[in-house]
Amino acid sequence: MRNKAFVGTILLIASLPSDQAAAHAILDRAEPRVGSTVAVAPQEVVLWFTAALEPTFSTITVTYAADQRVDTGKARVNGSRMSISFRAAGSGTYHIRWHVLSKDTHTSDGNYTFTVGQ
């Protein structure tokens, strides 16, 4: 009986999320969606993360062909949501790059693309 209680305790501890994994702001979803094709270019990119962000140290860039930057400035942060407006340069592939600092001081970054009109 004592072994069963011990094994049960170990399994319970192993199933709990670790602070390390829960500490990072990971991209949860994006609009336009990662890898999507849209008929008309949106006016902004919106990213949602799994943790609240520090606005001062969180950025998004939007680029078009040959790394031509088309975003219109500073990203807007509200809790775990970050967005940026951009000027569509036409049909083709847009590259989104983000770097964020979560409220608990962990950084993460990533990138994705979406396509307009093809």
Long-range contacts (C-beta under 8 A, 24 or more apart in sequence): 22-51, 23-51, 23-102, 23-104, 23-106, 24-50, 24-51, 24-102, 24-106, 24-108, 25-49, 25-50, 25-51, 25-52, 25-53, 25-80, 25-100, 25-101, 25-102, 25-106, 25-108, 26-50, 26-51, 26-108, 27-98, 27-108, 27-110, 28-80, 30-96, 30-112, 32-114, 33-114, 34-112, 34-113, 34-114, 35-112, 35-113, 35-114, 36-114, 36-115, 37-114, 37-115, 37-116, 37-117, 37-118, 38-114, 38-115, 38-116, 38-117, 39-116, 39-117, 40-116, 40-117, 41-88, 41-94, 41-116, 41-117, 43-85, 43-86, 44-83, 44-84, 44-85, 44-86, 45-71, 45-83, 45-84, 45-86, 45-96, 46-81, 46-82, 46-83, 47-81, 47-82, 47-83, 47-96, 47-98, 48-80, 48-81, 49-80, 49-81, 49-82, 49-100, 49-102, 50-80, 51-80, 51-102, 51-103, 51-104, 52-79, 52-80, 52-102, 52-103, 53-77, 53-79, 53-80, 53-82, 53-100, 53-101, 53-102, 53-103, 54-100, 54-101, 54-102, 54-103, 54-105, 56-101, 57-99, 57-100, 57-101, 57-107, 58-82, 58-98, 58-99, 58-100, 58-101, 59-98, 59-99, 59-100, 60-84, 60-96, 60-97, 60-98, 61-96, 61-97, 61-98, 62-86, 62-94, 62-95, 62-96, 63-94, 63-95, 63-97, 64-89, 64-90, 64-92, 64-93, 64-94, 64-95, 65-89, 65-92, 65-93, 67-95, 70-94, 88-116, 90-116, 90-117, 91-116, 91-117, 91-118, 92-116, 92-117, 92-118
